[in-house]
């Protein structure tokens, strides 16, 4: 019984093994079929990975290109900033040279005006005065029976007197000797008085007497600014009243010339084609030459005000 049981068992095992082998064979076939069915999916995934890899490479190239472009742009901006800074420095140097040249020209101009003014006063004017004296003597010696001759001599004397006055005024306009001899306030008073008489304008002058302690260059600038402003008023403003004041303010002397006349557009007056431009720019340059500041205000119904602030420093004794 035991032997039969043992023989039966191997056959049972073989059958089982055969069955198991059959099952395994069926499972392997199904696996192969499934593998074939999934092959297109794996190929599609592989293609997508390749495609995505290509897109990623292109994206990296674009990023690198953009980074390089921005680096070049930043470098260009930096170079432009440096170039702009250098141009600004060069401009400042040129402006300083121009201001220095302007100061030299104005100083030379004032010296030349002073010389011409003295030559006119001491030369031509004195000669004309001498001629007038001789004419007076000739007229006195003329016989009473020659009234026509006397009248002719009298007319010549009047002409000579007018010429003397004209030369005096011309010499004062060039460089008033009183400015050097007596000071700014007497020079402004004399000039204002003469202009008021000729143009029928009322000019009121008030001044801080400490202004005479300013150095000669600053007093000359103040006189020239006042002269130009008053001349412009007489020529263009049709004003009837003018105020000229000199006061002390913290750290400076302020001079104001105001009128009740016709106003003008300050910006347009500084245009290159405007004949007023040179006078206004001349005033501005003179004031800035000594470290001052010039402002011009003009409005309809309010007239015009020219204001010059002249700084005080250690060279200006007695003004602080």
C-alpha positions in Angstrom: 0.0 0.0 0.0 2.8 2.3 0.8 4.5 1.6 -2.5 1.4 2.3 -4.5 0.9 5.5 -2.5 4.5 6.5 -3.4 3.9 5.8 -7.1 0.7 7.6 -7.1 2.3 10.6 -5.6 4.9 11.3 -8.3 2.3 11.0 -11.0 0.2 13.4 -9.1 3.1 15.7 -8.8 3.9 15.4 -12.6 0.3 16.1 -13.4 0.4 19.1 -11.1 3.7 20.1 -12.5 2.2 19.7 -16.0 -0.7 21.7 -15.0 1.4 24.3 -13.4 3.6 24.4 -16.5 0.5 24.9 -18.6 -0.6 27.7 -16.4 2.8 29.2 -16.6 2.8 28.9 -20.4 -0.6 30.6 -20.5 0.6 33.4 -18.2 3.7 34.0 -20.2 1.8 34.2 -23.5 -0.5 36.8 -21.9 2.4 38.7 -20.7 4.0 38.8 -24.2 0.7 39.9 -25.6 0.4 42.7 -23.0 3.9 43.8 -23.7 3.1 44.1 -27.4 0.0 46.1 -26.6 2.0 48.5 -24.4 4.8 49.0 -26.8 3.1 51.9 -28.7 2.5 53.7 -25.4 6.2 53.3 -24.4 7.3 54.5 -27.8 5.0 57.5 -27.5 6.4 58.3 -24.0 9.9 58.0 -25.4 9.1 60.4 -28.2 7.5 62.8 -25.8 10.6 62.7 -23.6 12.7 63.4 -26.6 10.5 66.2 -27.7 10.4 67.7 -24.2 14.2 67.4 -24.1 14.5 69.3 -27.3 12.1 72.0 -26.1 14.2 72.3 -22.9 17.4 72.7 -24.9 15.8 75.4 -27.0 14.5 77.1 -23.8 18.0 77.0 -22.3 19.5 78.6 -25.4 16.9 81.3 -25.4 17.6 82.0 -21.7 21.3 82.2 -22.3 20.8 84.5 -25.2 18.5 86.8 -23.1 21.1 86.8 -20.3 23.9 87.8 -22.7 21.7 90.4 -24.3 20.9 92.0 -20.9 24.6 91.9 -19.9 25.4 93.7 -23.1 22.6 96.2 -22.5 23.8 96.8 -18.9 27.4 97.3 -20.1 26.2 99.8 -22.7 24.1 101.7 -20.1 27.2 101.8 -17.8 29.4 103.1 -20.6 26.8 105.8 -21.5 26.6 106.9 -17.8 30.4 107.2 -17.7 30.4 109.1 -21.0 27.6 111.4 -19.8 29.4 112.1 -16.5 32.6 113.0 -18.5 30.6 115.3 -20.7 29.0 117.0 -17.7 32.5 117.5 -16.2 33.8 118.9 -19.5 30.8 121.2 -19.7 31.4 122.5 -16.2 35.1 123.1 -17.0 34.1 124.9 -20.2 31.5 127.0 -18.4 34.1 128.0 -15.7 36.5 129.0 -18.5 33.8 131.0 -20.2 32.9 132.7 -16.9 36.6 133.5 -16.3 36.9 134.9 -19.9 33.8 136.9 -19.4 35.2 138.4 -16.2 38.4 139.3 -18.0 36.5 140.9 -20.8 34.2 142.9 -18.5 37.2 144.0 -16.4 39.1 145.1 -19.6 36.0 146.8 -20.8 35.6 148.8 -17.6 39.3 149.8 -17.7 38.9 151.0 -21.3 35.7 152.9 -20.5 37.4 154.6 -17.6 40.3 155.6 -19.9 38.1 156.9 -22.7 35.9 158.8 -20.2 38.8 160.6 -18.7 40.2 161.4 -22.1 36.9 162.9 -23.2 36.6 164.9 -20.0 40.2 166.1 -19.8 40.8 166.3 -23.5 37.8 167.1 -25.8 35.6 168.8 -23.2 38.3 171.0 -21.9 39.2 172.1 -25.4 35.6 172.9 -26.2 35.4 174.9 -23.0 38.5 176.8 -24.0 37.0 177.5 -27.5 33.8 178.8 -25.8 35.9 181.2 -23.6 37.7 182.5 -26.7 34.4 183.0 -28.5 33.1 185.0 -25.5 36.2 187.2 -25.7 35.8 187.7 -29.4 32.1 188.6 -29.0 33.0 191.2 -26.4 35.6 192.8 -28.7 33.2 192.9 -31.7 32.1 196.4 -32.5 28.6 197.4 -31.8 28.1 198.1 -35.4 28.4 194.5 -36.3 25.3 192.9 -34.8 25.2 190.1 -37.3 28.7 189.0 -36.4 27.9 189.1 -32.7 24.8 187.0 -33.3 26.8 184.4 -35.3 29.3 184.2 -32.4 26.5 183.7 -29.9 25.1 180.8 -32.0 28.5 179.1 -32.2 28.8 179.5 -28.4 25.5 177.7 -27.9 26.5 174.9 -30.2 29.8 174.5 -28.3 27.9 174.5 -25.0 25.6 171.7 -26.2 28.6 169.7 -27.4 30.2 170.0 -24.0 27.0 168.7 -22.3 26.7 165.9 -24.8 30.3 164.8 -24.2 29.9 165.1 -20.4 26.9 162.8 -20.6 28.7 160.4 -22.9 31.7 160.3 -20.6 29.4 159.7 -17.6 27.7 156.9 -19.4 31.0 155.3 -20.3 32.4 155.5 -16.8 31.3 158.3 -14.4 34.3 159.8 -12.7 32.1 160.4 -9.7 31.8 156.7 -9.2 35.6 156.4 -8.6 35.9 159.7 -6.8 32.8 159.9 -4.6 31.2 156.5 -4.7 28.2 154.5 -5.8 25.4 156.5 -4.3 26.4 159.9 -5.7 27.0 158.3 -9.1 23.5 156.7 -9.1 22.0 160.0 -7.9 23.6 162.0 -10.7 22.7 159.5 -13.3 19.1 159.2 -12.1 18.7 163.0 -11.9 19.9 163.4 -15.5 17.7 160.6 -16.8 14.7 161.9 -15.0 15.2 165.4 -16.4 15.6 164.1 -20.0 12.8 161.5 -20.0 10.3 163.2 -17.6 10.3 160.3 -15.2 10.1 160.5 -11.4 12.9 158.4 -9.9 13.1 157.9 -6.2 16.5 156.7 -4.8 16.9 155.2 -1.3 20.2 153.6 -0.3 22.0 151.9 2.5 25.1 154.0 3.0 27.2 150.9 4.0 27.1 149.9 0.3 30.1 152.2 -0.2 32.2 149.7 1.8 31.9 147.2 -1.0 34.9 146.6 -3.1 35.2 148.6 -6.3 34.3 145.7 -8.6 31.0 145.1 -6.8 30.0 148.8 -6.8 30.8 149.0 -10.5 28.5 146.0 -11.2 25.7 147.6 -9.2 26.1 150.8 -11.1 26.0 149.0 -14.5 23.0 147.0 -13.6 21.1 150.1 -12.4 22.2 152.0 -15.5 21.0 149.2 -17.9 17.7 148.8 -16.0 17.0 152.5 -16.0 17.9 152.8 -19.6 15.5 150.0 -20.5 12.7 151.7 -18.5 13.3 155.0 -20.3 13.3 153.3 -23.8 10.6 150.6 -23.5 8.5 150.7 -20.4 6.7 154.1 -20.8 6.8 154.4 -17.0 6.1 157.5 -15.0 7.5 156.3 -11.6 10.7 154.4 -10.8 12.0 153.2 -7.5 15.6 152.4 -6.9 16.5 151.0 -3.5 19.6 149.5 -1.9 19.1 147.6 1.3 21.1 145.2 3.5 19.8 141.6 3.8 21.4 138.7 5.7 24.7 138.0 4.0 24.1 140.3 1.0 23.3 143.7 -0.3 20.1 143.9 -2.4 19.4 146.4 -5.1 15.9 146.7 -6.6 14.8 148.8 -9.6 11.0 148.7 -10.1 8.7 150.7 -12.4 5.0 151.1 -13.1 5.4 150.8 -16.8 4.7 148.3 -19.5 5.5 144.7 -18.6 7.2 142.1 -20.9 7.6 138.4 -21.1 11.0 137.7 -19.5 11.5 134.3 -21.3 10.8 135.8 -24.7 13.1 138.7 -24.0 16.0 136.3 -23.6 15.6 134.8 -27.0 18.5 135.2 -29.5 16.6 137.4 -31.9 15.4 139.9 -29.3 17.4 143.1 -29.2 16.8 143.4 -25.4 18.6 140.1 -24.9 22.2 141.4 -24.8 21.4 144.0 -22.1 19.6 141.5 -19.9 22.3 138.9 -20.3 24.9 141.5 -19.7 23.3 142.3 -16.3 23.0 138.7 -15.4 26.6 137.9 -16.3 28.0 140.9 -14.4 26.1 139.9 -11.2 27.1 136.3 -11.5 30.7 137.3 -12.1 30.9 138.5 -8.5 28.9 135.6 -7.1 25.6 137.4 -7.0 22.1 136.5 -8.3 19.9 138.5 -10.6 16.1 138.0 -10.9 13.7 139.8 -13.2 10.0 139.8 -12.6 7.4 141.4 -14.9 3.6 141.1 -14.9 0.8 143.1 -16.5 -0.4 145.9 -14.3 2.5 145.5 -11.9 5.4 146.7 -14.1 8.9 145.2 -13.8 11.3 144.6 -11.0 15.0 143.9 -11.4 16.6 142.5 -8.3 20.3 142.0 -7.7 21.6 140.3 -4.6 25.3 141.0 -4.1 27.0 138.7 -1.6 29.1 140.1 1.3 32.5 138.6 2.1 35.6 139.5 4.1 36.8 141.9 1.5 33.7 144.1 2.1 34.6 145.9 5.3 32.0 147.8 7.2 29.0 146.2 5.6 28.4 143.3 8.1 
